[in-house]
Amino acid sequence: MFEDFNIDLEAFIDSLGIMGIGMLGIFIVIAVIMGAMYLLTGIFKDKGDKK
């Protein structure tokens, strides 16, 4: 099954940098969304029921 399995190790190592930048971008987007949610919940606090 794996006798014809060959991997280009140099290409794999080169792609790690690109994958790292992609993961960093994901974490930056998550941090921006979390910051926006904290800011919005701080600005628009729930005042409770107004009757």
C-alpha positions in Angstrom: 0.0 0.0 0.0 2.7 2.5 0.9 5.5 1.2 -1.3 4.9 3.9 -3.9 4.5 6.7 -1.3 7.1 9.4 -1.8 7.0 12.8 -0.3 9.1 15.8 -1.4 10.5 16.8 2.0 12.0 20.1 0.7 8.6 21.2 -0.6 6.9 20.1 2.6 9.4 22.2 4.7 8.8 25.2 2.3 5.1 24.9 2.7 5.3 25.0 6.6 6.0 28.8 6.4 2.9 29.4 4.3 0.8 27.2 6.6 2.1 29.1 9.7 1.1 32.4 8.2 -2.4 31.0 7.6 -2.7 29.8 11.2 -1.4 33.2 12.4 -4.1 34.9 10.3 -6.8 32.7 11.8 -5.7 33.6 15.4 -5.6 37.3 14.5 -9.2 37.2 13.1 -10.3 35.3 16.3 -8.7 37.9 18.5 -10.3 40.8 16.5 -13.7 39.2 16.8 -13.2 38.6 20.6 -12.1 42.2 21.1 -15.1 43.5 19.2 -17.4 41.4 21.2 -15.9 42.6 24.5 -16.1 46.2 23.3 -19.7 45.9 22.2 -20.8 44.2 25.3 -19.1 46.9 27.4 -20.8 49.7 25.4 -24.3 48.1 25.2 -24.8 46.6 28.6 -28.1 45.0 29.3 -30.1 47.3 31.6 -32.5 44.6 32.6 -36.3 44.6 32.0 -37.8 48.0 31.7 -41.5 47.9 32.7 
